[in-house]
Amino acid sequence: MRNQTPGGAPPGSRKRPALLWLLLPYVLFLAALPLVNRLTPTVFGLPFLFFWMLLATVATPGAVWLARRGDLRRGHR
């Protein structure tokens, strides 16, 4: 079996833990939504839900960057 990685797993089945960063936007936008769906308290004059969505939107590119960076360190393209 020449097409196997050194651990014996088939090609393409290598673990990629850096991709777990891509779960962060899902958790921030969808899974936490029932917990943050409220008007009070206000943060910086914004209702809490609006502030949470703004925070999630700003955090999403960071999570994608961390996943990409982790993949590049492990030699994935």
Helices and strands as residue ranges (DSSP letters): G 17-22, H 23-26, I 27-31, H 33-36, E 42-43, E 46-47, H 48-73
